[in-house]
Amino acid sequence: MIPAVGYYVHHHGRGHLSRAQAIVQHMSAEVTVFTSLDARVPGAALVRLPPDTATRSPDLPVPRGLHYSPVCCSGLTERMAIMARWAANTKASLMVVDVSVEVTTFARLCGLPVVAVRQHGRRNDPAHLLAYDCAVSLLAPFHPSLEDPSVTDAVCKKTTYSGGISRYEGRVAPTPLPGPGFDRRGGGHVVVLGGAGGEGWDLDAVNHAADCADLWEWTVLGPARGAPSERVRHIGWLDDSFDLISSADVVIASAGDATVDEVMSAGRPLVCIPEPRPFEEQVSKARRLHEIGAAISFETWPEAPMWPLILQEALGLDCSIHRTLSDGLGAWRAAAHFDDLAWRFGDTRRLDLDLAGRTEDLNAASIGTPRYETHLGEGK
């Protein structure tokens, strides 16, 4: 009997959804995606959840171990009821949660084995630690070299690292870049790439940078604030941005997982400027990308006169490391891990399987490729 897998997709930004879309197409289990987003996930049934925002809720403190738990919120009650009914009716084998401490904990209380998808940053607060304890496995959709130093050995040991996951996996950039050290004094094309989870780039800052780096063509892709100058082209959101990203000599982007992995799929030099996120999520990733030489990172937008030098320095990055961090197999590894757990938990004759004893085997199967070991070494 084919196992049933639930897959919760958080509504913030587009990264959680694009990751699910990339993974589900490789899974053999029957997948039902739960989300409040208006979206499609090919290969999965989709259940739209009501929003869990409370317009009027008693001002009660959030219980220790949770992040968000409004009371008297009918949407929250109904969305949990929908998932509980599904779990009972389908005799589900597994729940994947990307991401929510509350859904992870709830699914475990419903008797479901849970895989919690991890994010970057300092997540050693009681709520995250509770979710990690509730999960039978953790999935990190990134390479272990990008792990935050604050993460404990216990969390790392429970984690399967898939490597980066991009919706553009397998596509080839139509415009190959020159080799490392290429010197383009005459400028080039800069794409400023914005994600959907923030307020967008400040076009006034981009305009000033373009004035100083006036030999470069500037294109802003995605949400932005303000108005572009004559030197800057703002084209808004594209459903498929791969060709535009691939046309760039340098990409300036935030440090969101999906955004970074899309740039790495195209093999473009990256200048990384994190957006504000809870738990220093993007700051942590930007620092690690800089430390391993995968990007030039700044914690805030640099002063305009610095940009000619920054762009020239970015052209000297060795982008071959991108194919290590995001080698095109991340979604397949994640899907294989989810399928493996679903089939094993779905066999009632093997419910006493010692998962802890299999963790190292799963990790070895997930990232044990020569390129990972040769370029960056093993995970923490």
C-alpha positions in Angstrom: 0.0 0.0 0.0 1.4 3.4 -1.0 2.0 5.5 2.1 0.2 8.8 2.6 2.4 11.8 3.4 1.2 15.2 4.6 3.3 18.3 3.7 2.7 21.6 5.4 3.9 24.7 3.5 4.2 28.0 5.3 2.7 30.9 3.6 5.4 33.5 4.2 7.3 34.3 0.9 7.7 31.9 -1.9 10.7 29.8 -0.8 8.7 27.2 1.2 6.3 26.6 -1.7 9.0 26.4 -4.4 10.9 23.9 -2.3 7.9 21.7 -1.9 7.2 21.9 -5.7 10.7 20.8 -6.4 10.7 17.9 -3.9 7.2 16.4 -4.4 7.7 15.7 -8.1 10.4 13.1 -7.1 8.3 11.3 -4.4 6.7 8.0 -4.8 4.4 8.4 -1.7 0.9 10.0 -2.1 1.4 13.6 -1.0 -1.2 16.0 0.3 0.0 19.6 0.6 -1.5 21.8 3.3 -1.1 25.6 2.9 -3.0 28.8 3.0 -1.3 29.9 -0.2 -3.2 30.1 -3.5 -0.8 27.7 -5.3 -0.3 24.5 -7.2 2.1 21.6 -6.3 2.2 19.2 -9.3 2.1 15.6 -8.2 0.3 16.4 -4.9 -3.3 16.9 -3.7 -3.7 20.4 -2.3 -5.8 21.4 0.7 -6.2 25.1 1.3 -6.1 26.0 4.9 -7.9 29.1 6.3 -5.7 31.8 7.6 -4.7 31.6 11.3 -4.6 35.4 11.9 -6.8 36.5 14.7 -8.4 40.0 14.3 -9.5 40.1 17.9 -7.8 37.8 20.4 -7.4 38.1 24.2 -4.0 39.4 25.1 -2.6 36.3 26.7 1.2 35.4 26.9 2.5 32.9 24.4 3.2 29.6 26.2 6.8 28.6 26.6 7.7 26.3 23.7 5.4 28.0 21.1 5.9 31.0 18.8 2.3 31.7 17.8 -0.9 30.5 19.6 -3.8 33.0 19.5 -6.9 32.0 21.3 -10.5 32.5 20.1 -9.2 32.2 16.5 -11.6 30.2 14.4 -9.2 29.9 11.5 -6.5 28.3 13.7 -9.0 25.9 15.1 -10.3 24.9 11.7 -6.9 24.4 10.1 -5.8 22.1 12.9 -9.0 20.2 12.6 -8.5 19.8 8.8 -5.1 18.3 9.3 -6.2 16.0 12.1 -9.2 14.7 10.1 -6.9 14.0 7.2 -4.4 12.1 9.4 -7.1 9.9 10.8 -8.9 9.2 7.5 -5.8 8.4 5.5 -3.9 6.5 8.2 -1.0 8.7 7.2 2.6 7.5 7.5 4.4 10.9 7.8 4.1 14.6 8.1 6.6 17.0 6.6 6.5 20.5 8.1 8.1 23.5 6.3 7.9 25.3 8.6 6.0 25.7 11.9 6.8 24.8 15.5 3.1 24.6 16.2 2.2 22.3 13.3 5.2 20.0 14.1 4.1 19.7 17.7 0.5 19.2 16.8 1.2 16.5 14.2 3.3 14.6 16.8 0.4 14.8 19.3 -1.8 13.3 16.5 0.5 10.3 16.5 2.3 11.2 13.2 6.0 10.8 12.7 7.2 14.3 11.7 10.1 15.6 9.6 10.8 19.3 10.5 12.5 21.4 7.9 15.2 23.5 9.4 16.2 27.1 8.7 19.4 29.1 9.3 20.0 31.3 12.3 20.2 31.0 16.0 17.3 28.6 16.7 18.2 27.4 20.2 15.1 28.9 21.8 12.6 26.6 23.7 10.1 26.5 20.9 12.5 25.4 18.2 14.1 22.8 20.5 10.7 21.4 21.3 9.9 21.0 17.6 13.3 19.3 17.0 12.6 16.9 19.8 9.1 16.1 18.4 10.5 15.4 15.0 11.8 11.9 14.0 14.1 13.6 11.6 15.2 17.1 10.6 15.9 18.2 7.0 18.3 21.0 6.3 17.8 22.2 2.7 21.4 23.4 2.5 24.9 22.1 2.5 26.4 21.3 6.0 29.2 23.9 5.4 26.5 26.6 5.8 25.5 25.4 9.2 25.4 28.0 11.9 28.1 27.6 14.6 25.4 27.9 17.4 23.7 24.6 16.3 24.4 21.8 18.7 25.9 18.4 17.8 22.6 16.7 18.8 20.7 18.7 16.2 23.3 18.2 13.5 23.2 14.4 14.2 19.5 14.3 13.7 19.7 16.3 10.5 19.8 15.1 6.9 21.5 17.7 4.7 20.0 17.7 1.2 22.2 20.4 -0.3 20.5 23.5 -1.9 17.1 23.0 -3.5 16.2 25.2 -6.5 13.2 25.2 -8.8 15.8 25.6 -11.6 17.6 22.3 -10.8 18.9 20.7 -14.0 18.7 23.8 -16.2 21.8 25.1 -17.9 22.7 28.8 -18.0 22.5 30.1 -21.6 25.4 32.6 -21.1 28.6 31.0 -19.6 30.7 33.3 -17.5 34.4 33.8 -18.1 36.7 32.0 -15.7 37.7 33.3 -12.2 39.7 36.5 -12.2 38.1 37.9 -15.4 38.6 41.6 -15.5 35.8 43.6 -17.0 36.8 47.2 -16.5 34.1 48.3 -19.0 31.2 47.1 -16.7 28.6 44.5 -17.3 25.1 43.6 -16.2 23.9 43.6 -12.6 20.7 42.0 -11.5 19.3 43.0 -8.1 17.2 40.1 -7.1 14.5 40.5 -4.5 12.5 37.7 -2.7 8.8 37.7 -2.0 9.1 37.5 1.8 10.3 41.1 2.5 9.6 44.7 1.7 11.8 44.8 -1.4 14.9 46.7 -2.3 15.2 50.5 -1.7 15.4 51.9 -5.2 16.9 55.1 -4.0 19.9 53.2 -2.7 20.1 51.2 -6.0 19.8 54.4 -8.0 22.8 55.9 -6.1 24.8 52.7 -6.6 24.0 52.8 -10.3 25.2 56.4 -10.6 28.5 55.5 -9.1 28.9 52.2 -11.1 27.7 53.9 -14.3 29.5 51.6 -16.7 27.2 48.8 -15.5 23.6 48.0 -16.7 21.3 47.7 -13.6 18.1 45.6 -13.5 16.0 45.1 -10.4 13.9 42.0 -10.3 11.1 41.5 -7.8 9.5 43.8 -5.2 11.1 47.2 -4.6 10.3 50.5 -2.8 10.5 53.9 -4.5 11.0 54.7 -8.2 13.9 53.7 -10.5 16.2 56.3 -12.1 16.9 56.4 -15.8 19.9 54.1 -15.2 17.9 51.4 -13.5 15.3 49.1 -15.0 12.7 47.6 -12.6 10.7 44.8 -14.2 8.8 43.5 -11.1 8.1 39.8 -10.5 8.8 37.1 -13.1 7.4 33.6 -12.7 10.5 32.2 -14.4 13.6 34.4 -13.8 16.3 31.9 -14.8 17.2 33.5 -18.1 17.4 36.9 -16.6 19.5 35.8 -13.7 21.7 33.8 -16.1 22.3 37.0 -18.2 23.8 38.8 -15.2 27.6 39.2 -14.7 26.9 39.8 -11.0 23.7 39.2 -8.9 22.9 41.2 -5.8 20.5 39.3 -3.7 19.2 38.6 -0.2 20.1 35.5 1.8 16.9 33.6 1.5 17.3 29.9 0.8 15.3 29.9 -2.5 16.9 33.1 -3.7 20.5 32.0 -3.1 19.9 28.6 -4.6 18.4 30.1 -7.8 21.5 32.2 -8.2 23.8 29.2 -7.6 21.8 27.2 -10.2 22.8 29.8 -12.7 26.4 29.9 -11.5 26.5 33.7 -11.2 28.8 35.7 -8.8 26.7 36.7 -5.8 26.8 39.8 -3.6 24.7 38.9 -0.6 22.9 41.4 1.5 20.6 39.8 4.1 17.1 41.1 4.9 15.8 41.4 8.5 14.4 38.0 9.6 13.7 36.5 13.1 16.6 34.5 14.7 19.2 36.2 12.4 18.2 33.7 9.7 19.6 35.6 6.7 22.5 37.2 8.5 23.7 33.7 9.5 23.6 32.4 6.0 25.2 35.5 4.4 28.1 35.2 6.9 28.7 31.6 6.1 28.5 32.2 2.3 31.1 34.9 2.7 33.4 32.8 4.9 33.5 29.9 2.5 34.1 32.1 -0.5 30.7 31.5 -2.2 29.7 35.1 -2.1 30.7 38.6 -1.0 28.4 39.5 1.8 27.5 42.8 3.6 25.0 43.1 6.5 23.6 46.3 5.1 23.6 47.9 1.7 27.1 49.5 1.1 27.7 53.1 0.4 27.2 54.1 -3.2 30.9 54.9 -4.0 31.9 51.4 -3.0 29.9 49.6 -5.7 32.4 49.8 -8.6 35.0 48.0 -6.5 32.5 45.5 -5.1 31.3 44.5 -8.5 34.8 44.1 -9.8 35.7 42.0 -6.8 32.6 39.9 -7.4 33.8 39.0 -10.9 36.8 37.4 -9.3 34.8 34.9 -7.3 35.2 31.2 -8.1 31.6 30.2 -8.8 32.5 26.5 -9.1 31.7 26.2 -5.4 28.1 26.9 -6.2 27.8 23.5 -7.8 28.9 21.9 -4.6 26.4 23.9 -2.4 23.6 23.4 -4.9 24.5 20.5 -7.2 21.1 19.8 -8.7 20.3 16.8 -6.6 19.0 18.5 -3.5 15.3 18.0 -4.2 15.9 14.3 -5.1 17.8 13.7 -1.9 15.0 15.3 0.2 12.3 13.3 -1.7 14.2 10.0 -1.2 14.6 10.7 2.5 10.8 11.5 2.9 9.9 8.4 0.9 12.2 6.2 2.9 10.6 7.3 6.2 7.1 7.1 4.9 7.5 3.5 3.6 9.2 2.4 6.8 6.6 4.0 9.1 3.8 2.8 6.9 4.8 -0.9 7.4 3.1 -1.7 10.7 5.4 -4.7 11.1 8.4 -2.5 11.4 7.1 0.3 13.7 9.7 -0.6 16.3 12.5 0.3 13.9 15.3 2.1 15.7 15.5 5.4 13.7 18.3 6.8 15.8 20.5 4.0 14.6 19.8 4.8 11.0 20.5 8.6 11.1 24.2 8.3 10.1 23.3 5.9 7.3 20.7 8.3 6.0 23.1 11.2 6.1 25.8 9.3 4.3 23.4 8.3 1.6 22.2 11.9 1.2 25.5 13.8 0.8 28.2 11.2 0.5 29.5 12.5 -2.9 33.1 13.2 -3.7 32.4 16.8 -4.7 31.0 17.6 -1.2 34.0 16.1 0.6 36.6 17.5 -1.8 35.5 21.1 -1.8 34.2 21.7 1.7 34.7 18.7 3.9 32.0 17.1 6.0 29.3 18.7 8.1 29.6 19.6 11.7 
